[in-house]
Every structure is written in C-alpha cells, then in structure tokens.
Amino acid sequence: GDERSRESPAPAEAQMQAGAEGGGRVNRCCWKCSVTQLKKIFWGVAVVLGVCSSWSGSTQLAKLTFKKFDAPFTLTWFATNWNFLFFPLYYLGHVFKSAEKQSPKQRYRECCRFFGDNGLTLKVFFTKAAPFGVLWTLTNYLYLHAIKKINTTDVSVLFCCNKAFVFLLSWIVLRDRFMGVRIVAAIFAIAGIVMMTYADGFHSHSVIGIALVVGSASMSALYKVLFKLLLGSAKFGEAALFLSVLAVFNVLFVTCIPVILYFTKVEYWSSFDIVPWGNLCGFSILLLTFNILLNFGIAITYPTLISLGIVLSVPVNAVVDHYTSEIVFNSVRVIAIIIIGLGFLLLLLPEEWDVWVIKLLTRLKVRKKEEIPEGNGDIASGLPNKSRRTRPSMSS
C-alpha cells in the first residue's frame, strides 16, 4: 500500500494536478490569443497611419501639382499605369513568405482561375476587366478634377459618402440585409452633402466641385458593388492580378485620351521640361501605397481599422488647408463634416451589432440583480450573529 501511494498519487492529488495542467493550458491559450490580438492592434495602428498619410498626402500633392501642371486626366492616366506593379509586388511577398514557392508562370495561371475556367481570355478581358477599368479611371479623374474646384478638406469628407452609396446599391442590387442604422447613415451622408453645398453659398464653382466629388464617390461605389456581383470575392493574388490587368487596359485603351486632350489644348503644357515629374511620381507612389494597404491590409489587421484611416485623413487635410489656403470653417461646414463622419462610422458597425448590444445589456441587468440579493444577504446574516454574541453576556 505504501509503495502504491508512492507510485501513484491519490485521487484528490491527481485531480489537483489535472486541474493545474488544464489551467496552465488555458492560460497559455489566453496568452497566445492576447498576444495575437495585440499584434493585430499594433499592425492595425500602423496600417491606419499608413492609409491616413498616403490618402491625405496624395490629395495634397495633387493640389500642389495642379499649380504647375493643370492636367487631371493625364495625372489619372499616369498614376493608373503604376497599378502594373501590384502583381510583381505580390509575387515577391509570396516568395518570401510562402513555404511552397511557385514560379511566376505557375502563380499567374493559378490566379487566372479567378476569371473562369479558361483563364484570362480576350472575351473575359473585355467583358470583366474593361468595365472596371473605365470605372477606375472615372473615379480618380472626377476626384482629381474636384480638387481643382474646391479645397481638399471638402473633397476628402465628401468622398467618405461612397460608403453610404455602397450600402444603398448593395441593398438594391445585391439584396443585402436591411439595417436601419445604415439607412440613418445614408441620410446623414445626403444631409452632409446638402449642408456642404450651403456652406459656400451655392456658388457655381463650389457646386460643380461638390458634384464632381459625389460623382467620384458614386463611381467608386458602383465599382465595388459590380465587382461583388460579377466576380465575387477575390484572394490576395487574384486581386493583385486584377489590378495589374486594369493597368494593362489603361495603357492599351486609355492612352489615346491624354494625347487627344493635349493636341486639342484642353490639357496642354508648353514643354516636357516644365512637367513636375517629382510631384507626378510622388502622387503615383502615394496612391499605389494607399491601394496596397486598402486591398492587402486585411491580412494583418481588422478591416474596420483600415476604414478609420480614410476618416482620419479629413482632419489632416483640414489642418493643412487651414495653414495653406483661405478656407473658412464656419458652423455649417463643421456640422456637415461631423455629420458625414458620423454616418461613415455608423456604416462600420457589424451586421449583428444590435444582438451584441442586447446581450451586453442583459448581462449588465443580471449582474445588478445578483449584486442586490448578495448585499441584502450579508446584512441579514450579520444580525443573527450579533444577537448570538450578545446573549451570553446577558446570561452571565
């Protein structure tokens, strides 16, 4: 018996050891989860700062470029050509990160399955890639043309309305779930557009600029909804290949338009020596960085944090405009900016946010109910103890 007790622990001791081991495993799992969440939040902050700085920087650099180079469509064409770097950059990341490395041709063929069983044929190119190339060009051109008309703060805050337009189109076309809070956000966006127009007194110059930004936001929303309708969801390699294909479409079919605009003197510059190539390349690099973070940042952080970077670009542009331009932040403009920003934040709420809120409220109610009886029980149990202590002293 003594030998058995030495060799095998008692049942109580075994349970305690098993509990300790189980608790250790739970603690390790919790520690791993907390570390991964902290990493995601850390990378999320880095991505938010990158999205905010690249988006606001590209907007300000475009405004600065137009002082010397008044050609928004040519700038759009030049910046879109840089999209060709998407797939090569993705392949470099694949080589460094993936365990099973593939050749560029093998990776290209695998990503081409996104377009169908036959891959990227000429028919698929014109039916599935060309429409998105047109929408991409219109989105960027209208945005850049609006920067010429109005200040960058109004342009950046009005472009945030594209999130509301995406919801409305998804609800109508894709039959997405109806959410009352998102309808309220869409109403906020429309009200903010009207108030932003009223802030400048309905002048023709500002009205045209606001209409251009709203058109750009609408084209962006149409691009996103049609992509989901026709192509569905894309993996990282497929998205990179698709964006590179848009650059090929831009080179083949859009190049003629800047040439026509140049010879018709709509977008004319006297010589190539006066073209600010530094500003053009800087704008293109910032826009490419913004699109890379927007499309591939989901791999390292939460999508909501990425969207917050777009909202944070509004105060950055406002500060820059305050010191570099003659913008007037009257009460109507400030209220419009707040309303549109609030609508954008409401659209970031998940679909089951109301269920989470109800669960949280019920838990709080249950805790309050549990705390009240426990407090009453302590008071009631204290009275008999006190009386018991006083009785012996009376009898003695």
C-alpha positions in Angstrom: 0.0 0.0 0.0 2.8 2.4 0.8 4.5 1.5 -2.4 1.3 2.2 -4.4 0.8 5.5 -2.7 4.3 6.5 -3.6 4.0 5.4 -7.2 0.5 6.7 -8.0 -0.9 9.9 -6.4 -4.2 9.9 -4.6 -7.4 10.7 -6.5 -7.6 14.2 -4.9 -3.9 14.9 -5.8 -4.5 13.6 -9.3 -7.4 15.9 -9.8 -5.4 18.8 -8.5 -2.6 18.0 -10.9 -5.0 17.6 -13.8 -6.7 20.9 -12.9 -3.3 22.6 -12.7 -2.3 21.2 -16.1 -5.7 22.2 -17.6 -5.4 25.7 -16.0 -1.9 26.0 -17.5 -3.1 25.1 -20.9 -6.0 27.7 -20.7 -3.5 30.3 -19.5 -1.2 29.5 -22.4 -4.1 29.7 -24.9 -5.3 33.0 -23.4 -1.8 34.3 -23.5 -1.4 33.3 -27.2 -4.8 34.9 -28.0 -3.9 38.1 -26.2 -0.5 38.3 -28.0 -2.1 37.8 -31.4 -4.8 40.4 -30.7 -2.1 42.8 -29.6 -0.1 42.2 -32.7 -3.3 42.8 -34.8 -4.0 46.0 -33.0 -0.4 47.1 -33.4 -0.4 46.4 -37.1 -3.8 48.0 -37.3 -2.5 51.3 -35.9 0.4 51.1 -38.4 -2.0 50.5 -41.3 -4.3 53.3 -40.1 -1.4 55.7 -40.0 -0.3 54.5 -43.4 -3.7 54.8 -45.0 -4.3 58.2 -43.5 -0.9 59.6 -44.5 -0.9 58.2 -48.0 -4.5 59.3 -48.8 -4.2 62.8 -47.4 -0.6 63.1 -48.8 -1.8 62.1 -52.3 -4.6 64.6 -52.1 -2.4 67.5 -51.0 0.3 66.6 -53.6 -2.3 66.6 -56.3 -3.5 70.1 -55.3 0.1 71.2 -55.4 0.7 69.6 -58.8 -2.2 71.4 -60.4 -0.5 74.8 -59.7 2.2 73.9 -62.3 0.6 71.1 -64.3 -3.1 71.6 -65.0 -3.9 68.2 -66.4 -6.1 66.0 -64.1 -6.9 63.3 -66.7 -3.2 62.9 -67.7 -2.3 62.6 -64.0 -5.0 59.9 -63.6 -3.6 58.0 -66.6 0.0 58.3 -65.3 -0.9 57.1 -61.8 -3.1 54.2 -63.0 -0.1 52.8 -65.0 1.6 52.2 -61.7 -1.0 49.5 -60.9 1.0 47.2 -63.1 3.3 46.8 -60.0 0.6 45.1 -58.0 1.2 41.5 -59.2 5.0 41.7 -59.1 4.9 43.1 -55.6 2.5 40.3 -54.6 4.8 37.7 -56.1 7.8 39.0 -54.1 5.7 38.7 -50.9 4.7 35.2 -52.0 8.4 34.2 -52.5 9.5 35.5 -49.1 6.5 34.2 -47.1 5.1 31.0 -48.7 6.7 27.7 -47.9 5.8 26.2 -51.3 7.3 28.6 -53.8 5.9 28.7 -57.3 7.3 30.1 -60.5 5.8 33.4 -61.8 4.1 31.5 -64.6 2.5 28.9 -62.2 1.3 31.6 -59.8 -0.1 33.6 -62.7 -2.0 30.6 -64.1 -3.4 29.8 -60.6 -4.6 33.4 -60.1 -6.1 33.4 -63.6 -8.7 30.9 -62.4 -10.4 33.8 -60.8 -11.6 34.9 -64.2 -13.1 31.5 -65.1 -12.1 28.0 -66.2 -10.5 29.3 -69.4 -8.4 32.0 -67.6 -7.9 35.5 -68.8 -9.1 35.3 -72.4 -9.8 38.2 -74.8 -13.5 37.9 -74.2 -13.1 37.9 -70.4 -10.8 40.9 -70.7 -13.4 43.0 -72.5 -16.4 41.8 -70.5 -15.0 41.6 -67.0 -11.9 43.8 -66.8 -12.7 46.7 -69.3 -15.8 48.0 -67.4 -13.9 48.2 -64.2 -11.0 49.9 -65.9 -13.5 52.6 -67.1 -15.0 53.0 -63.6 -11.5 53.2 -62.0 -10.5 56.0 -64.4 -13.7 57.9 -63.9 -13.4 57.6 -60.1 -9.9 59.0 -60.0 -10.4 61.6 -62.7 -13.6 63.1 -61.1 -11.8 63.2 -57.7 -8.8 65.0 -59.1 -10.9 67.4 -61.1 -12.8 68.2 -58.0 -9.6 69.2 -56.2 -9.1 71.9 -58.8 -12.6 73.4 -57.9 -12.8 73.2 -54.1 -10.5 72.7 -51.1 -9.1 69.3 -50.2 -11.0 69.1 -46.9 -14.4 69.2 -48.6 -13.2 66.7 -51.2 -11.9 64.2 -48.7 -15.0 64.4 -46.4 -17.5 64.2 -49.3 -15.7 61.2 -50.8 -16.4 59.4 -47.5 -20.1 59.2 -48.7 -19.1 56.4 -51.0 -19.6 54.0 -48.1 -23.3 55.0 -47.9 -23.6 54.7 -51.6 -22.2 51.2 -51.4 -24.8 50.2 -48.8 -27.7 51.6 -50.9 -26.5 49.9 -54.1 -25.9 46.6 -52.2 -29.3 46.8 -50.7 -31.0 47.4 -54.1 -28.8 45.2 -56.4 -27.3 42.5 -54.2 -30.4 42.2 -51.8 -28.2 42.6 -48.8 -29.7 42.7 -45.3 -31.7 45.8 -44.4 -30.3 47.7 -41.5 -32.0 50.7 -40.0 -28.8 52.2 -38.7 -27.2 52.2 -42.2 -30.3 53.9 -43.6 -29.7 56.6 -41.0 -26.0 56.8 -42.0 -27.1 57.2 -45.7 -29.4 60.1 -44.6 -26.6 61.7 -42.7 -24.4 61.5 -45.8 -27.0 63.1 -48.0 -27.7 65.8 -45.4 -24.0 66.5 -45.2 -23.7 66.9 -48.9 -26.5 69.5 -48.9 -25.0 71.4 -45.9 -21.6 71.4 -47.5 -23.1 73.0 -50.6 -24.9 75.5 -48.5 -21.7 76.4 -46.6 -20.2 78.1 -49.7 -23.5 79.8 -50.6 -24.4 77.7 -53.6 -21.8 79.3 -55.9 -21.4 77.6 -59.3 -17.7 76.9 -58.7 -18.3 75.0 -55.4 -21.5 73.3 -56.7 -19.5 71.9 -59.7 -16.7 70.7 -57.4 -19.2 69.0 -54.9 -21.0 67.4 -57.9 -17.7 66.0 -59.1 -16.8 64.5 -55.7 -20.2 62.9 -55.4 -19.8 61.5 -58.9 -16.4 60.1 -57.9 -17.9 58.5 -54.8 -20.8 57.1 -56.9 -18.4 55.5 -59.4 -16.3 54.0 -56.6 -19.5 52.5 -55.0 -20.6 51.2 -58.4 -17.1 49.6 -58.9 -17.3 47.8 -55.6 -20.9 46.5 -56.0 -20.3 45.4 -59.6 -17.1 43.6 -58.5 -19.0 41.7 -55.9 -21.9 40.9 -58.3 -19.9 39.8 -61.3 -16.7 38.4 -59.8 -17.5 37.8 -56.2 -14.7 37.8 -53.6 -11.0 37.6 -54.6 -8.0 36.3 -52.8 -4.8 38.4 -52.5 -3.1 37.1 -55.6 -6.3 37.3 -57.6 -6.9 40.9 -56.5 -3.3 41.8 -57.4 -3.6 40.3 -60.8 -6.9 42.0 -61.4 -5.4 45.5 -60.6 -2.4 44.8 -62.8 -4.8 43.9 -65.6 -6.5 47.3 -65.1 -3.1 48.9 -65.7 -2.8 47.0 -69.0 -6.3 48.2 -70.1 -5.2 51.7 -69.2 -2.1 51.5 -71.4 -3.9 49.9 -74.3 -7.1 51.8 -74.5 -6.9 55.0 -72.4 -3.6 56.3 -73.6 -5.2 57.9 -76.7 -7.4 60.2 -74.5 -4.5 62.3 -72.9 -2.9 62.6 -76.4 -6.2 63.9 -77.8 -6.6 66.3 -74.8 -3.0 67.5 -75.4 -3.4 68.3 -79.1 -6.8 69.9 -78.6 -5.2 72.1 -75.9 -7.7 71.0 -73.2 -4.8 69.8 -71.1 -1.8 71.5 -72.7 1.7 72.2 -71.4 4.3 74.0 -73.5 7.3 71.6 -73.0 8.1 68.5 -71.1 10.8 70.3 -69.1 8.2 72.2 -67.1 6.3 69.0 -66.1 6.8 68.4 -62.3 7.9 64.7 -62.6 8.7 64.6 -58.9 5.2 65.5 -58.0 3.7 63.1 -60.5 5.8 60.2 -59.3 5.2 61.1 -55.7 1.5 61.2 -56.2 1.5 57.9 -58.0 3.6 56.2 -55.3 1.3 57.5 -52.5 -1.8 56.4 -54.4 -0.2 53.0 -55.0 0.6 52.7 -51.3 -2.9 53.6 -50.4 -4.4 51.0 -52.7 -1.9 48.3 -51.4 -2.8 49.0 -47.8 -6.5 49.1 -48.6 -6.5 45.8 -50.5 -3.9 43.8 -48.6 -4.1 45.3 -45.1 -6.9 42.9 -44.2 -4.2 40.1 -44.0 -2.6 41.7 -40.9 -5.4 43.7 -39.1 -9.1 44.3 -38.9 -11.0 45.8 -41.9 -12.7 48.4 -39.6 -9.3 49.9 -38.6 -8.4 50.3 -42.2 -11.5 52.2 -42.9 -10.8 54.5 -40.0 -7.7 55.7 -41.8 -9.9 57.3 -44.5 -11.9 59.2 -41.9 -8.7 60.4 -40.1 -7.5 61.9 -43.4 -10.2 64.6 -43.1 -8.8 66.4 -40.0 -5.3 66.1 -41.5 -6.4 67.8 -44.7 -8.3 70.4 -42.6 -5.2 71.3 -40.7 -3.1 71.6 -43.9 -5.9 73.7 -45.6 -6.0 76.0 -42.6 -2.4 77.0 -43.0 -2.0 76.8 -46.8 -5.4 78.1 -48.1 -8.2 80.5 -47.3 -10.7 78.0 -46.2 -13.4 79.3 -43.8 -14.6 76.8 -41.2 -18.0 78.2 -40.5 -20.5 76.4 -38.3 -22.4 74.9 -41.3 -19.2 73.4 -42.8 -18.1 72.0 -39.4 -21.6 70.4 -38.8 -21.5 68.9 -42.3 -18.1 67.4 -41.7 -19.3 65.9 -38.3 -22.5 64.5 -39.8 -20.7 62.8 -42.7 -18.0 61.5 -40.4 -20.7 60.1 -38.0 -22.5 58.5 -40.9 -19.3 56.9 -42.1 -18.6 55.5 -38.5 -22.2 54.1 -38.3 -21.6 52.2 -41.5 -18.6 50.5 -39.9 -20.9 48.8 -37.4 -21.1 45.0 -38.0 -24.4 43.5 -39.1 -25.1 41.8 -35.7 -24.3 44.9 -33.6 -27.8 45.1 -32.2 -27.6 41.5 -31.0 -24.4 42.2 -29.2 -25.8 45.4 -27.6 -28.9 43.4 -26.3 -26.6 40.7 -24.9 -24.4 43.3 -23.2 -27.5 45.0 -21.6 -28.9 41.7 -20.4 -25.6 40.7 -18.8 -25.5 44.1 -17.0 -29.0 43.6 -15.7 -28.2 40.1 -14.5 -25.1 41.3 -12.6 -27.1 44.1 -11.0 -29.8 41.6 -9.8 -27.1 39.3 -8.4 -25.3 42.1 -6.6 -28.5 43.3 -4.8 -29.5 40.0 -3.1 -25.9 39.3 -2.1 -25.8 42.7 -0.3 -29.1 42.0 1.4 -28.0 38.6 2.5 -24.8 39.9 4.1 -26.8 42.5 6.1 -29.4 39.9 7.2 -26.8 37.3 8.2 -25.0 39.9 10.2 -28.0 40.5 12.5 -28.3 37.0 14.0 -24.6 36.7 14.6 -24.7 39.9 16.5 -27.6 38.7 18.7 -25.8 35.4 19.4 -22.8 37.2 20.6 -24.8 39.4 23.0 -26.8 36.6 24.6 -24.0 35.0 26.7 -23.1 38.3 28.2 -26.8 38.8 29.3 -27.0 35.4 31.0 -23.7 35.9 32.8 
